[in-house]
Amino acid sequence: MSTNPNSTDKPGRVSAAIVYATIVFLLMPLLAIVPVSFTGTRYLSMPKGNWSLRHYEALLTNPVWLDSIKLSLGIALASAAISTVLAVMFGLGLWYVRNRFSTMLAALVFLPMVMPPVVSAIILYFFETSLIDVAPWIGFDSVGGVILAHVVVATPFALVTFMVSLSQIDKRIDMAARGLGASLWQSIFWVILPNAKFGIISAAFFAFILSWEEISVTLFITSFNVVTLPRQMWNGMRDNVDPAIAAISVILISLTVIGILCRDLWRWQRTRVVAKAA
């Protein structure tokens, strides 16, 4: 650590150049997808003077792709909503009650996060196949079954995100609210949750992304009735290497970049507001 009070922790030009060069090197395979998505052929190839939007048009006109996109969007929204509610309820329970039993429950909830995806997929496969005769709406190869599996996978990550937000809240504000006559539920809904709203939003967004891109578990618990967007992309890569996969990849990458830029812009504006208020 430098003892010079005027020194900064910013990296030098050489270190920054190495970092940026590494980032560009890692992103080059992603950038190669962009021209491939404009090829005019029926297979993956670089365009040779015949740039075309036919594969982007296929995403908007082909019912197979449209149905998979709509299905993935609905499943991701439902999974994110359920996972966020469960994460908030369980997180509040851990925040208020700290004992050996709550620690064991937390370890049980976090188990899908540390378990290999293949193991989780096999367990969910046998579980949902056993529900076909009892509750087919959440059994194997059903929309409810996919939502259930995605909730199991996404809830631990949503819980971690929400717990990080809760850890930054001083418990004395809850004690002050209770001392002024607020009930437990009033303190939760009027004091705790408003102060943790950004953690709740982040948890919901995280759960949505995990469900939207989930493929490993989905491959085990679906067959022909439920075809999500990642599964449709998997089928296209395995069967005929459809160039529409490159087009949807470019769209997803663009949405990711836009989301990151919006987040950084929001943080920059928030920092400016806090700096002006100080």
Residue pairs with C-beta under 8 A, 6 or more apart in sequence:
11 19
30 253
33 246
33 249
33 250
33 253
34 250
35 46
35 47
36 44
36 45
36 46
36 47
36 243
36 246
37 55
37 56
37 243
37 246
37 247
37 249
37 250
38 47
38 51
38 52
38 53
38 55
39 45
39 46
39 47
39 50
39 51
39 52
39 55
39 243
39 246
40 47
40 50
40 51
40 52
40 54
41 50
41 243
42 243
43 240
43 241
43 243
44 241
44 243
44 245
44 246
45 243
55 242
55 243
55 244
55 246
55 247
56 247
58 65
58 244
58 247
59 65
59 66
59 69
59 244
59 247
59 248
59 251
60 66
62 244
64 227
64 232
65 229
65 232
65 244
65 248
67 227
68 227
68 228
68 229
68 231
68 232
69 229
71 143
71 226
71 227
71 228
71 229
72 212
72 228
72 229
72 230
73 212
74 143
75 143
75 146
75 147
75 150
75 211
75 228
76 150
76 208
76 209
76 211
76 212
77 208
78 147
79 147
79 150
79 151
79 154
79 207
79 208
79 211
80 154
80 158
80 204
80 205
80 207
80 208
80 211
81 204
82 147
82 151
83 150
83 151
83 154
83 155
83 158
83 203
83 204
83 207
83 211
84 158
84 162
84 200
84 203
84 204
84 207
86 151
86 155
86 158
86 159
87 155
87 158
87 159
87 161
87 162
87 203
87 207
88 162
88 193
88 200
88 203
90 105
90 106
90 109
90 159
91 159
91 162
91 163
91 166
92 166
92 188
92 192
93 102
94 102
94 106
94 163
95 163
95 166
95 192
109 155
109 156
109 159
110 156
110 159
110 160
111 156
112 120
112 152
112 153
112 155
112 156
113 156
113 157
113 160
117 153
117 216
117 217
118 216
120 152
120 153
120 217
121 216
121 217
121 219
121 220
121 221
122 220
124 148
124 149
124 152
124 217
124 220
124 221
125 140
125 220
125 221
128 138
128 139
128 140
128 142
128 145
128 148
128 149
128 221
129 139
129 140
131 138
131 139
131 140
131 145
132 139
132 140
136 142
137 144
137 145
138 144
138 145
138 147
138 148
139 145
140 221
140 222
140 223
141 221
141 222
141 223
141 224
141 225
141 226
142 225
142 226
143 226
145 221
145 222
145 226
146 218
146 221
146 222
146 226
146 228
149 217
149 218
149 221
150 210
150 211
150 214
150 217
150 218
153 210
153 211
153 214
153 217
154 206
154 207
154 210
154 211
155 207
157 203
157 206
157 207
157 210
158 203
158 204
158 206
158 207
159 203
161 199
161 202
161 203
161 206
162 196
162 199
162 200
162 202
162 203
164 199
165 196
165 198
165 199
165 200
165 202
165 203
166 192
166 196
166 199
169 192
169 195
169 196
173 191
173 195
174 187
174 191
174 192
177 186
177 187
177 190
177 191
178 184
178 187
182 190
182 191
193 200
212 229
213 230
214 228
214 230
215 230
215 231
215 234
218 226
218 228
218 230
218 231
219 231
219 234
222 228
222 231
227 235
229 248
233 245
233 248
233 249
236 242
236 244
236 245
237 245
